[in-house]
């Protein structure tokens, strides 16, 4: 039985560029750029200084407060500077490491002891020490919402395998190639959370993923607490509130998080990294990302070191076929458009998209025609056009009356708007208290 959420859209998925690719390794960068702010939480605090030598995987910045994650050296080498540089989060302090010396973490087994004999506290410490963050969305530290705190009760773990974000296929390839490891990661997470069950949410159009996961589950007698749930192929099915409703039929109220409702939601890449942190004592120094779009020479899914510049990635992936109309870090609907090719990959970078004119062009922003499409597709039942109209008049109180704080920033309204009004951008600026808004006629 489907629990269908309100609204949503079905954009072209455009996964054919990378959907049949294998997972490849990119070269280690000669210079690594590690922003102290790698996620939506607080920046980490550096524990190294210019001139220090560091080993691969060594702690270089500590997550000392709630919502902040540890950062480790992605390469061995020498710290040459800590300077303010452009990142996906704006100009931030960045630890710059020149690679030199021997690599000690990647490709080595590390600790391979049985995690089953470890306590929840011991497992949680491994996760925290590894600097694990959620590897999708804004990448908050795994204990930011309390879901990994040993004193917090969670009854259900949901794994997002919906794959409804256009272009991005790295999670799908991970399922295809590492299903057994992902199941083990889910079992580890269940123990940390002390949750009674896990639900793997898959797209009802993606039968391959469901069959692969089912096969991996059949190979583990201890996986009886894990089930598969098919949910409707409609964006944003993977958003937290929507996936909880789609899998459990449970409504997360306004102002409430999934954790507050006893649910922990994670993506495939996070669960894979969690297993590596626990089984191999491996810090989060690399991840798989999708590199795609009509302007990149060799689209695919690649393992890259955290701190690699997107320009270096583009060069190794066959270079650009010409000037990209738009470069996006993340998904086309929820990602961040950038112009600086020196911006580095951070932990939450799921994709880098180099789009052609035909892929990126949305048209010039015009005047609202009162069609109501944005209202129909909003999965939260909001009225984006009314919020934008109030903002265009400078009526902040009027905008607040339509509850913009409930927006999940999925971008469905902007996608569907025939007048090409950047609705989600306006709402995001309002919610971030940026009141200097001049959207033009709305």
ZATISE-108738 format. One record per residue (C-alpha): chain; x, y, z. Coordinates in steps of 0.001 Angstrom, whole numbers. Layout:
BEGIN
{A, {X, Y, Z}},
...
//
This chain:
BEGIN
{A, {0, 0, 0}},
{A, {1310, 3451, -977}},
{A, {1054, 6456, 1308}},
{A, {1094, 9199, -1336}},
{A, {2246, 12628, -183}},
{A, {732, 15827, -1547}},
{A, {2052, 17541, -4629}},
{A, {5400, 16716, -6143}},
{A, {6717, 16691, -9696}},
{A, {8141, 14237, -12210}},
{A, {11065, 16008, -13888}},
{A, {13143, 14251, -16568}},
{A, {15617, 12115, -14600}},
{A, {18402, 12246, -17212}},
{A, {20260, 9370, -15592}},
{A, {21205, 7715, -18872}},
{A, {24581, 9503, -18877}},
{A, {25833, 7653, -15782}},
{A, {23230, 5020, -14871}},
{A, {25216, 2153, -16385}},
{A, {28649, 3324, -15277}},
{A, {30916, 1552, -12813}},
{A, {32531, 3160, -9767}},
{A, {35929, 4583, -10715}},
{A, {38702, 6165, -8650}},
{A, {40000, 9623, -9500}},
{A, {43588, 10641, -8828}},
{A, {44644, 11958, -5453}},
{A, {44953, 15769, -5608}},
{A, {48408, 17288, -5348}},
{A, {46938, 20076, -3231}},
{A, {43987, 19439, -930}},
{A, {41611, 22205, 222}},
{A, {39654, 21359, 3386}},
{A, {37053, 23959, 4429}},
{A, {36484, 24134, 8184}},
{A, {32770, 24331, 7397}},
{A, {31925, 21071, 5637}},
{A, {28256, 20769, 6568}},
{A, {25221, 22741, 7725}},
{A, {26472, 22816, 11324}},
{A, {29162, 24919, 12961}},
{A, {32704, 25078, 11531}},
{A, {35313, 22753, 12985}},
{A, {38256, 24173, 14937}},
{A, {41735, 23618, 13414}},
{A, {44197, 21571, 15464}},
{A, {47057, 22081, 12996}},
{A, {48927, 25145, 11761}},
{A, {50947, 26145, 8726}},
{A, {54154, 24137, 8540}},
{A, {52792, 21036, 10276}},
{A, {53202, 17639, 8655}},
{A, {50105, 15426, 8625}},
{A, {49401, 11805, 7827}},
{A, {46550, 10612, 5654}},
{A, {43464, 10380, 7854}},
{A, {44959, 12471, 10670}},
{A, {42632, 14834, 12523}},
{A, {43204, 18401, 11296}},
{A, {40093, 20123, 12689}},
{A, {37899, 19111, 15612}},
{A, {34128, 19297, 15757}},
{A, {33972, 20710, 19248}},
{A, {30302, 21693, 19503}},
{A, {26910, 20227, 18652}},
{A, {26393, 19867, 14922}},
{A, {30084, 20121, 14099}},
{A, {32042, 17203, 12634}},
{A, {35722, 16292, 12765}},
{A, {37784, 16856, 9620}},
{A, {40713, 14654, 8624}},
{A, {43562, 15042, 6157}},
{A, {42511, 13540, 2826}},
{A, {46170, 13269, 1825}},
{A, {49473, 13013, 3680}},
{A, {51605, 16108, 3399}},
{A, {52369, 19539, 4761}},
{A, {49927, 22229, 5858}},
{A, {50926, 25276, 3827}},
{A, {48247, 27700, 5010}},
{A, {44845, 28224, 6601}},
{A, {43179, 30938, 4536}},
{A, {39765, 32291, 3591}},
{A, {38779, 30859, 197}},
{A, {35552, 30385, -1799}},
{A, {33580, 27252, -889}},
{A, {30046, 26001, -1490}},
{A, {29200, 27758, 1809}},
{A, {30739, 31069, 716}},
{A, {34190, 32288, 1724}},
{A, {35344, 30120, 4630}},
{A, {38643, 29288, 6369}},
{A, {40301, 26448, 4437}},
{A, {43180, 24184, 5472}},
{A, {45508, 23817, 2476}},
{A, {47647, 20659, 2371}},
{A, {50333, 19883, -216}},
{A, {50496, 16128, -752}},
{A, {53759, 14365, 62}},
{A, {54788, 11170, 1831}},
{A, {53160, 7755, 2156}},
{A, {49465, 6946, 2112}},
{A, {48356, 4953, 5139}},
{A, {44561, 4599, 5143}},
{A, {43118, 3966, 1713}},
{A, {43167, 380, 523}},
{A, {44237, -965, 3923}},
{A, {41920, -3057, 6040}},
{A, {42549, -1288, 9353}},
{A, {40512, -2640, 12245}},
{A, {38514, -5661, 11134}},
{A, {37299, -6810, 14545}},
{A, {33705, -7770, 15152}},
{A, {31482, -4751, 15731}},
{A, {28764, -6976, 17196}},
{A, {30703, -7137, 20468}},
{A, {30917, -3356, 20815}},
{A, {28468, -1327, 22893}},
{A, {26284, 1438, 21489}},
{A, {28568, 3997, 23124}},
{A, {31644, 2464, 21497}},
{A, {29994, 2334, 18081}},
{A, {28766, 5905, 18378}},
{A, {32278, 7071, 19299}},
{A, {33643, 5492, 16118}},
{A, {31024, 7340, 14064}},
{A, {31770, 10629, 15797}},
{A, {35559, 10231, 15602}},
{A, {35355, 9481, 11860}},
{A, {33739, 12864, 11179}},
{A, {30699, 11268, 9597}},
{A, {28015, 13585, 8238}},
{A, {24912, 12924, 6202}},
{A, {26203, 12622, 2661}},
{A, {23188, 14188, 976}},
{A, {21404, 17504, 1249}},
{A, {23340, 19946, 3412}},
{A, {25273, 17181, 5134}},
{A, {24600, 17765, 8827}},
{A, {26736, 15922, 11353}},
{A, {25165, 12591, 12198}},
{A, {24442, 13534, 15810}},
{A, {23038, 16983, 14987}},
{A, {19390, 15973, 15327}},
{A, {19969, 13502, 18145}},
{A, {19370, 10382, 16062}},
{A, {22748, 8875, 16961}},
{A, {22796, 9894, 20617}},
{A, {22774, 6823, 22840}},
{A, {20247, 8452, 25182}},
{A, {17742, 9088, 22377}},
{A, {15128, 6492, 21441}},
{A, {14460, 5831, 17786}},
{A, {12070, 3084, 16733}},
{A, {12622, 3070, 12948}},
{A, {15564, 3612, 10618}},
{A, {14678, 4576, 7030}},
{A, {17207, 4236, 4214}},
{A, {16529, 6522, 1265}},
{A, {17003, 4573, -1978}},
{A, {14358, 6507, -3911}},
{A, {16747, 7951, -6534}},
{A, {14289, 10633, -7670}},
{A, {16830, 13484, -7944}},
{A, {17711, 14120, -11634}},
{A, {21175, 13114, -12886}},
{A, {22470, 11624, -9600}},
{A, {23142, 7870, -9782}},
{A, {25963, 7254, -7282}},
{A, {23663, 5710, -4664}},
{A, {22100, 3423, -7267}},
{A, {25534, 2189, -8354}},
{A, {26543, 1699, -4698}},
{A, {23494, -521, -4207}},
{A, {24349, -2486, -7335}},
{A, {27988, -3059, -6359}},
{A, {28033, -3003, -2537}},
{A, {24640, -4262, -1395}},
{A, {26114, -6633, 1208}},
{A, {28156, -3842, 2791}},
{A, {25126, -1544, 2861}},
{A, {23053, -4185, 4660}},
{A, {25837, -4542, 7238}},
{A, {25899, -760, 7637}},
{A, {22156, -794, 8297}},
{A, {22616, -3454, 10989}},
{A, {25307, -1324, 12641}},
{A, {23050, 1738, 12556}},
{A, {20185, -278, 14055}},
{A, {22385, -1234, 16991}},
{A, {23578, 2343, 17543}},
{A, {20019, 3633, 17450}},
{A, {18598, 700, 19407}},
{A, {15845, 757, 16772}},
{A, {13542, -2207, 16298}},
{A, {13322, -2072, 12504}},
{A, {14758, -611, 9326}},
{A, {12838, 181, 6155}},
{A, {14622, 530, 2818}},
{A, {12555, 2908, 675}},
{A, {12916, 2258, -3055}},
{A, {11381, 3881, -6104}},
{A, {8478, 1784, -7419}},
{A, {9970, 2144, -10926}},
{A, {13399, 855, -9849}},
{A, {12921, -2903, -9722}},
{A, {16669, -3561, -10118}},
{A, {17475, -1877, -6792}},
{A, {14709, -3762, -5014}},
{A, {15901, -7112, -6391}},
{A, {19542, -6418, -5513}},
{A, {18670, -5442, -1951}},
{A, {16339, -8411, -1564}},
{A, {19142, -10729, -2640}},
{A, {21546, -9211, -116}},
{A, {18949, -9500, 2640}},
{A, {18447, -13163, 1817}},
{A, {22132, -13806, 2445}},
{A, {21949, -12566, 6052}},
{A, {19972, -14392, 8683}},
{A, {20431, -11463, 11078}},
{A, {18658, -9057, 8698}},
{A, {15105, -10009, 9645}},
{A, {14492, -6523, 11068}},
{A, {15062, -4982, 7614}},
{A, {12239, -4692, 5076}},
{A, {11845, -3103, 1637}},
{A, {9091, -591, 910}},
{A, {8256, 708, -2563}},
{A, {7096, 4310, -2740}},
{A, {5757, 6375, -5619}},
{A, {8184, 7617, -8231}},
{A, {7608, 11306, -7595}},
{A, {10005, 14037, -6517}},
{A, {10658, 14886, -3637}},
{A, {9913, 11361, -2383}},
{A, {13314, 11280, -659}},
{A, {12751, 14419, 1439}},
{A, {12580, 13647, 5144}},
{A, {8915, 14376, 5826}},
{A, {7785, 12789, 2561}},
{A, {9803, 9597, 2926}},
{A, {8603, 9092, 6506}},
{A, {4997, 9447, 5343}},
{A, {5570, 7325, 2242}},
{A, {7098, 4415, 4162}},
{A, {5334, 4543, 7523}},
{A, {2240, 6673, 6915}},
{A, {3491, 8783, 9815}},
{A, {2964, 12563, 9619}},
{A, {5747, 14793, 10936}},
{A, {4075, 17877, 12321}},
{A, {5134, 21453, 11658}},
{A, {8204, 22273, 13719}},
{A, {8914, 18596, 14357}},
{A, {11844, 16633, 12940}},
{A, {11921, 12980, 11984}},
{A, {14137, 12346, 15006}},
{A, {11525, 13923, 17237}},
{A, {9014, 11473, 15784}},
{A, {11253, 8492, 16552}},
{A, {12583, 8053, 13011}},
{A, {16120, 8325, 11635}},
{A, {16465, 8890, 7875}},
{A, {19743, 8322, 6024}},
{A, {20900, 7827, 2461}},
{A, {22853, 4924, 1024}},
{A, {26196, 6760, 899}},
{A, {25995, 7662, 4597}},
{A, {25268, 4070, 5600}},
{A, {28176, 2864, 3440}},
{A, {30533, 5389, 5073}},
{A, {29217, 4454, 8530}},
{A, {30184, 839, 7945}},
{A, {33686, 1831, 6832}},
{A, {34070, 4008, 9934}},
{A, {33049, 1190, 12277}},
{A, {34582, -1843, 10565}},
{A, {37811, -238, 9309}},
{A, {38216, 2781, 11631}},
{A, {38264, 4835, 8439}},
{A, {37635, 8575, 8693}},
{A, {35527, 10292, 6058}},
{A, {38237, 11438, 3648}},
{A, {36666, 10368, 353}},
{A, {33268, 9646, -1147}},
{A, {31518, 8642, -4367}},
{A, {29977, 11417, -6443}},
{A, {28177, 11649, -9771}},
{A, {29881, 13801, -12407}},
{A, {27380, 14431, -15182}},
{A, {25755, 16871, -17569}},
{A, {25953, 17520, -21269}},
{A, {29203, 19479, -21109}},
{A, {31488, 17012, -19294}},
{A, {33690, 14766, -21404}},
{A, {33382, 11498, -19453}},
{A, {30303, 11389, -17216}},
{A, {30390, 8770, -14484}},
{A, {30465, 7931, -10806}},
{A, {33807, 8522, -9165}},
{A, {35489, 8149, -5796}},
{A, {37083, 11500, -4976}},
{A, {39054, 12830, -2032}},
{A, {37360, 15461, 103}},
{A, {39079, 18747, -724}},
{A, {39587, 18092, -4451}},
{A, {38766, 21145, -6569}},
{A, {35900, 20749, -9027}},
{A, {38105, 22080, -11828}},
{A, {40608, 19266, -11231}},
{A, {37748, 16757, -11300}},
{A, {36456, 18150, -14592}},
{A, {39918, 17942, -16145}},
{A, {40343, 14288, -15171}},
{A, {36833, 13448, -16391}},
{A, {37709, 14317, -19967}},
{A, {37514, 18088, -19614}},
{A, {34628, 20281, -20677}},
{A, {33261, 20109, -24218}},
{A, {32834, 23867, -24116}},
{A, {31705, 26511, -21680}},
{A, {29119, 25053, -19319}},
{A, {25942, 27104, -19112}},
{A, {25745, 26263, -15426}},
{A, {27882, 24317, -12957}},
{A, {25934, 22893, -10033}},
{A, {27253, 21238, -6891}},
{A, {24541, 18782, -5837}},
{A, {21259, 18181, -7634}},
{A, {19615, 20411, -10217}},
{A, {16681, 21158, -7910}},
{A, {18406, 21462, -4534}},
{A, {22052, 22094, -5391}},
{A, {24157, 25249, -5530}},
{A, {25176, 26932, -8785}},
{A, {28823, 28040, -8750}},
{A, {31135, 29892, -11104}},
{A, {34497, 29310, -9399}},
{A, {36101, 26035, -10509}},
{A, {38497, 26203, -7552}},
{A, {35720, 25365, -5080}},
{A, {36524, 22030, -3392}},
{A, {34391, 18958, -2837}},
{A, {33092, 18754, 736}},
{A, {31578, 15815, 2581}},
{A, {28025, 16620, 1485}},
{A, {28862, 16914, -2232}},
{A, {26779, 14241, -3960}},
{A, {27267, 15432, -7538}},
{A, {28933, 17962, -9810}},
{A, {26864, 18801, -12878}},
{A, {28190, 20612, -15941}},
{A, {25053, 21597, -17834}},
{A, {24612, 22695, -21441}},
{A, {22404, 25597, -22531}},
{A, {19546, 23219, -23275}},
{A, {19786, 21576, -19863}},
{A, {20161, 24732, -17806}},
{A, {18078, 27424, -19492}},
{A, {14947, 28246, -17505}},
{A, {13886, 31435, -19271}},
{A, {13695, 35017, -18093}},
{A, {11759, 35685, -14913}},
{A, {8402, 37322, -15581}},
{A, {5165, 38235, -13834}},
{A, {3054, 35707, -11946}},
{A, {61, 34635, -14084}},
{A, {-1874, 33270, -11081}},
{A, {-2007, 29755, -12533}},
{A, {-1686, 28039, -9158}},
{A, {738, 25370, -10364}},
{A, {3204, 26086, -7561}},
{A, {424, 25521, -5029}},
{A, {-561, 22208, -6609}},
{A, {2966, 20771, -6599}},
{A, {4106, 21981, -3167}},
{A, {4532, 18832, -1029}},
{A, {4025, 20894, 2133}},
{A, {729, 22415, 1005}},
{A, {2130, 25962, 910}},
{A, {1275, 28842, -1421}},
{A, {4665, 29889, -2847}},
{A, {3163, 32501, -5186}},
{A, {1460, 34284, -2289}},
{A, {4682, 34287, -263}},
{A, {6641, 35727, -3196}},
{A, {3954, 38324, -3889}},
{A, {4088, 39552, -295}},
{A, {7881, 39700, -393}},
{A, {7823, 41737, -3612}},
{A, {5702, 44334, -1775}},
{A, {8062, 44308, 1192}},
{A, {5265, 42855, 3328}},
{A, {7242, 40580, 5639}},
{A, {4302, 40053, 7977}},
{A, {2080, 39085, 5068}},
{A, {4695, 36619, 3838}},
{A, {4927, 35080, 7319}},
{A, {1171, 34472, 7309}},
{A, {1703, 31818, 4616}},
{A, {4236, 29885, 6763}},
{A, {7379, 29997, 4613}},
{A, {9280, 28396, 7514}},
{A, {7614, 25090, 6574}},
{A, {9298, 25086, 3145}},
{A, {11630, 22095, 2636}},
{A, {13502, 23806, -239}},
{A, {12749, 21014, -2718}},
{A, {12487, 23444, -5650}},
{A, {9279, 21967, -7081}},
{A, {7611, 25389, -7227}},
{A, {10471, 27002, -9136}},
{A, {10607, 24059, -11535}},
{A, {6910, 24219, -12426}},
{A, {6509, 28018, -12596}},
{A, {5716, 29088, -16212}},
{A, {6866, 32625, -15389}},
{A, {10271, 31295, -14231}},
{A, {10029, 33117, -10889}},
{A, {12771, 31830, -8533}},
{A, {10232, 31043, -5823}},
{A, {12342, 28700, -3711}},
{A, {15249, 31152, -3804}},
{A, {13029, 33961, -2520}},
{A, {11622, 31807, 271}},
{A, {15097, 30631, 1237}},
{A, {16346, 34217, 1469}},
{A, {13372, 35165, 3617}},
{A, {13911, 32221, 5958}},
{A, {17586, 33120, 6273}},
{A, {16539, 36658, 7324}},
{A, {17911, 38214, 4146}},
{A, {15242, 40867, 3649}},
{A, {16962, 42793, 848}},
{A, {14837, 41090, -1785}},
{A, {14082, 42554, -5185}},
{A, {12560, 39744, -7230}},
{A, {10973, 42015, -9805}},
{A, {7284, 41853, -10669}},
{A, {5427, 39026, -8948}},
//
